[in-house]
Structures are given as C-alpha cells and as structure tokens.
Amino acid sequence: GIGGTFQYGYNISIINAPASYIQGFMNTTWLERMGAPLDSNMVLLLWSFTVSAYPLGGLTGAVAAGPMAIMLGRKMSLLLNNGFVIIAAALSGCSRMAKSFEMIMLSRFFTGVNAGVSMNIQPMYLAESAPKKLRGAVALTSASFTALGLVLGQVVGLRELLGGEESWPFLLASNVVPALIQLTALPWFPESPRYLLIDRGDKESCI
C-alpha cells in the first residue's frame, strides 16, 4: 500500500500547501522569459492546468492498468508503476532550477498516471493474494493507505517542514520516498495466484 493507494492520497494533498509559491514561481518565470508579468487570470489558468494534469494522468493510468495487469502481472505492474513517480519527482524537484513551470505540469501528469494504475492494480493484487478469511480486511487496507497518504501529505506540507517558499520543490519530489520503499520491499512478495493460473497457465507456480 505504501507505493500504491498511499501515493494517490499523498499526491492529492501535497499540492495544496505550496499553491501560492508555485503561482509566484510561474509569474516570475514568465517575467524573466517575456519581460512582462502575467495577469492574475493567466496565472490562475496555468495553475488550473497544473492541477488538472493530475486527474488527466489518472485517467490515462486507469485505462492502461487493465492491459498492464494481464501482460505484466500484478506485482510487476506495481513495480514498474513506481517509474512514473521517479520521473515525476525528478521533474518537479528540478523545476525551479530549470526555471520551467511546464516541468511541474508534466510531473503532475506522471504522478496521476501512477495513481491511476495503483488504484486499480493494488486492490486487485491484494484481493487475489490474500487468504480467503482475510480477503475483506486486506482489500480494505487500500482505503486506509489512501487516508494515511492524505494525512501525511498535509503534515509534510506544513511550512515548518517542506511547505515553505524555499522547500516546495522538495515537497513535490518527496513522493519518490514511498516509491523507493515499494521498489525495495515488493520484489520479496509473491505474484498473484490468479494471474499465474488464469493469465499464464502456470498451475505449479500458482499452487
């Protein structure tokens, strides 16, 4: 869950704290490029594009999740899904240095792709892998990790932590930490028995 639905909740909440700083960064960047500042409506429009990139990426990830789960398997799909977050963290973390607010928009899109994939495949993987008597409880942990991500995102976004004017790129890039945790831990987990039997026809591995 830490690299799955946790990411969904976490990435929803971390964008709220630095909103004014990112809008100021957009205005400053535009001023350096064009020699004139943006009016407030244009700043709001660019910010809207930035926020909207996340659900757009989520839709893309949700559409891709089904074929990924069948072709790659549930576990491998979740592992590869962390690649989207790593790319997103690199883009957002370097955006101020590169003086490019477009990198933040692209970062949010890739973060959304990660969320769309994980929201579909993580519950599937858990439900197919859990013992029958624990299946309901295990499947519900998807919601628990979403809520945990929302709360932790709000905490990390405090100005005293990473939500300050100088540290907001690190806040947006902090989603790489759960991705690295999952990349370290998930390879030790088993593949979904249902995937092994039905999609791969490997009865021995399933058993």
N, C-alpha and C positions, 0 to 999 in steps of 0.2 A: 503493500500500500504506500510506502514512503516515496516510491518513484512512480506511483500510479495516480490514484484519485487525490492523494495529498497534493500533487503538483497542480491539479485543477483548482482546488481551493486556495492554495498558496498564491498562485499567479493571478487569481481574481483580485485578491486583497492587496498585494504589494504595489499595485499601480496607483492606488488611491493617495497614499501619503505624499509622493513626490510630484503630484499633478502640477502644482503651481511652478515648481522648479523646472520641470520639463517644458512647460509652456514658455517660461522665460528663456530657456535654452533655445527653443525654436525661434523665438523672436530675435535673440542675439545673433544666432547663426545666420538668419535671413538678412539681418542688418549688415553683417560682415560680407555677405555674398553680394547683395544688391545695393548696398549703400542707403537703404531706407528701411525703417521698421515696418512690421506687419500691423494692420489694424486689428482690433480685438476680435472681430468676426472671423478674420482669416486665421488667427491663432486658434480660435475655437474650432474651426473647420479642420485644421491639421490635427488638433488634439482628438477630434471625433474620429478621424481616420485611424489614428494610433490605437484608440480604444476598440474600434470596430474590427481591427485586424485580428484580434484575439478570437471572437466568435466565428469569423470567416475561416481562420485556420482550424478551429474546432470542427466546423462543418466538413472541411477537407479531410481532416483526420478521421472523422466518424465514417465517411464514405470509404476511406482506404482501409479501415480496421477489419472489415469482413474478409476481403481477399488476403490481407496480411496474415490473419489468424489461420486461414486454411493453408496457404502456401508455405508460411514460415513456422507455423506453430505458435501457441500462445506465449510460451516463455521467450522464444527468440524474438517475437514481435515486440514484447515489452522491453527486452534488452536493446534492440535497435531503436526503439522509440526514444530512448534517452539521447540518441544522437541529435534529435531535433532541439532538445533543451540545451545541449552543449553548444550547438551553433547559435541558438538564441542568446545564451549567456555571453558568448564571445562578442556578438554584435552589440548588445546593449552595454556591456562593460567597456567597450572601446568607442562608443558613440560620441562621447564628449571629447575624447582625444582626437577623433577623426573629424569633429565638428560636423556631424551628419545626423540630423533627426530622422532621416529616412531609415537609418540602421535600427532605430528603436521600433519603427513601424514593422520592419521586416522581422525583427526579433519577436515582436508580439504575435506575428503570424505563425512563426515556427513554434512558439510556445503554445498557441492554440491547436496546432496540429498534434502536438504531444498530448494535450488534454483530450482531444477527440479520440485518439487511439486508445489511451489508457482508460478512459471512461467506459469504453466498450469491451476491451480485451481483459482488463484486470478482473471485473466481476465474473466474466466467463471462465477465466483461468481458475479463480478461487472456487467457483461452484462445481467445476468439473474435477477438481483435485481434492476437495475436502471429503473426509469420511461422511457417510450418509447422515449419521446422527448429529454431526456438527455443521452440516451444509448451510442451514439457515443462518446460524450465528456467524459463520465465516463470511458468507456473502454480505451480511450487513456491515462488516468492517469497511467496505468501500465508502459508505456514508460517513462512518466515523473518521476515516482519514481525510475525507473532504472537509469536514468540520474542523479537524485539527489543523489542516492547511490554512483555512480561513483565519483561525485564531492566531496561529503562529505568524502568518503574514502581517497581521495587524500589529503584533508585538515587535517584530523585526523592523517594521516601518516607522516605529517611533523615532522622533528626531534625535533622541539620546543614543540610539543605536545606528541604523543605516538610513533613516529617513531624512537626514539633514541635507542642506544645499550642496555640500561637497561630496557626500557619500551616496547619493541616489543611484549612480551607475552601478555601484557595488550591490545595492539593494535589488536592482533589476536582474543582476547577474547571479544573485545568491541562490537562484533555483538550480544551479549546477550541483549544489551540495547533495540534495536528495537524489539527483540522477547518479552521482558517483557512488552513493551508498547502495543504490539498487544494482548498479553495474558490478559492485563488489560482492553483494550477497546473493542475488538471484541465480547466478550460474550454479550454485550449490543446491538449488531447488529442483524437484522432479518436473518433467514435462507432463502436460495434461493427459491422463489415460484415455479420455475420449478422443483426443486428437490422434494419439498413437494408434488406436484401434480403428476408428472410422475413416480418418483422413489419410493415414499412412498404411493401414492394414497390417500393423506390426503387433500381433497378438501377444507375442512373448514379452516385448518391452512394456506393453500395457499391463500385463499381469505382474 
